[in-house]
Amino acid sequence: MAKQTPKKHQSPFRMSCRELVVRPEDKKEVPVIREVIREAFAPMPFSTGQEWQLVEKIRQSSGYLPSLALVALCDGVLVGQSMISLLEIEDKKKPHNALVLGPVSVLPDFQRRGIGQELIRIGIAAAKRMPLPVMVVVGDLAYYSRFGFEPAVPRSIHMPFGFDEEDYLQVLELKKGALKGVQGVIKFPPSFFDEKGDLL
């Protein structure tokens, strides 16, 4: 059985890791991962409170890639997760298969210690071994640029009509020159939407 996450507000100080292990998630860890995501996003003003549902819906979809669904264990305790899954970029000529990064979650007591960065770095390295050209993410420009992401709009890659997060849409080449000829509109799979049709 997977170890439980630390209790909320375990310490007034940020926790440290003597040993950090990043690896693919195990099915037995699903309940713990759910709580990590809930706690990680709870303080964030932009959170929908549904990020854990997104991860679980992706896990049940055809876009789920087990080798790119990662967890971070600090001294044997699961404190973070990241998900990379499939989507399409549609243009008038043809769809382009791509990857999407997110959500990435780290328990509040363990944030700002490089754990999220390590999850992303290892996830990107694993994605580069797959036969897919590009990865997209919707998030903070300054944060994700350190991993090589760049704004997507200048590359003629856009969010679906009606979504106002376009300024946060970023793209990363997984193979040199892979973005050449790739343009169009992001097509999120059904797993990314709630019953009302809103992004989770």
N, C-alpha and C positions, 0 to 999 in steps of 0.2 A: 504493500500500500504506500502511496506517495506521502511524504511528510507534509504536515500542515504548515501553512504560512504563519509567520509571527502574528501575535495579536496586535490589534490597532493600538497606536500610541504606545508601543512597547517601550520607547525610550525618548527622552527629550533631545537626544543626540542622534545624528544619522549613523546607521549601522555600517560596519566595515566588513569586508570579506577577506578571510585568509585564503580561501580557495574559491574561485569562480569557474563554474563549468557551464558551457553552453552546448546544448544538444537538441535533437528533435524531441518533440513532446511524446508522451506515452498516454494511451487511452485512459489508464488508471488515474492520470493526473488532471483529467477534465474538471472535476469539482474544485480543485485547488486553483487551477488556472482561472476559472470563472471568478473566484473571490479576489484573486490578484488584480484582474482587470477592473472589477468593481471598485476596489480600494484605490487603485492607481488613478482612475478617472474621476472619482467622486469630488475632489477639490477643484477640478478644472472648470472654469466658467463656460467654456465652449462645449463641454461634454453633453451628449444626448442622454447619458445614462444607459444606453443600449449597446455599448461597444462589445460587451460580453456576448450579447445575442448575435451580433455580426460574426464574431469568431465562431460561434457554435453553428450558425447557418452555413458559413464557408466550409466548416469541417464536414458537413453533411452533403456538400455539393460536388459537382464534377470538377470544379476549379480548385479543389483542395489538393495541395502538394505536401504530403507528409514530411518529406525531407526539408521543406522550407517553413515548417511550423515549429518554431524553436522555443525552448524554455531556458532560463538562466537560473542556476542553483548556486546559492551562496552558502558555503559550508554545509551542503546537503539540503538546504531549505529552498524551495521554489519561490523566487522573488520577482521574476519577470518573464515576459513572453513576447514573441513577435510572430506575425503571420505574413507570408508572401503567397499570393494566390493568382489565378489566371483571370484575365479580362481581355477585351478586344478594343482596338482603336479602329473605328470605321471611317473609310473615306468613300468617295463615289465609285472608285474602281474595285476595291476589295478590302476585306477586313485584315487587320494585322494582329496576330497573336502577341500578347504582352503580359507582363507581370505587374501586380500592384502590391506595394508595401503597406502594411498596416492592418489592424492596430499594433502598436508597440506599447507595452505596459511594464512599469516597474513600481513596486510598492513604495509609497511615499518615504518611508524611513531609509530606503536604499537608493533614492534618486540622487542625481548629481554626483555619482561616483563612477560614471563611465559604463554602467551595466547596459543601459539602453544602446549606447554607441557600439558596444561589443556585440549585442544581438543583431544590430543592423549590419555591422561590418561582416560578421560571419554569414549572415543571410545573403548579402550581396555576393560574397565569394562563392557560396554554394550555387546561387542563381547563375553565375557566369559559366558554370559547368553544364548548364542546360542549353538546348538549342532554341532559345528565345532571344529576340533582338534587344528589347528595351524593358525598362521598369518605370512605373509612374508612382508618385506619392502625392498626397494632398497634405501639406503641412507647412511649418515655418521655414521660410526661404533660407535664413541664415543658418539654421540648424542642419538642414539636409544638404546644403551646398558643400559641407565638409566631406560628404561621401561621394561627391561628384555630380549630384543632381543639379539641374539648371531649369530656369523657367520654361514651361512647355509652350506657352502661347507664341513666343518668337519662332518656335519650330513648327507652327501651324497645327498644334495639338490642343484641343479645346475640351472643356467640360460640356456635358449635355446642356441644351438650351434650358434656361430657367434656374440653373445652379449658380450661386453667387460666389463660389469658392475658387473661381478660375484663377485669380491672382496667386493662389497657393498651390496650383497644379504644377508639378515639376516632373522632369523626365531624366532618365539615366541610360546611357548606352551601355549595354552589357557586352557588346562586341564592337570593336573599332569600326566606325563608319556605319553602324547599324541603323542610325536614324535617317540616313539618306533614303528618301522615298517614303518615309513613314510620316503620315500626317492624317488628320481627321478628328473625329469626335470620340471621346471615351465612351464606351458602352459597358456600364457596370452590369455584372450578372444579376439575376433575380435575388441571389442570396444577400445582396447589399441593400435591399429595400425592406421596409416594414409593410404591414398590411395596408397602410394608407398610400403607399407608393413613395414615401419619403426615405432618403438615405439614412441608414442606421448610423 
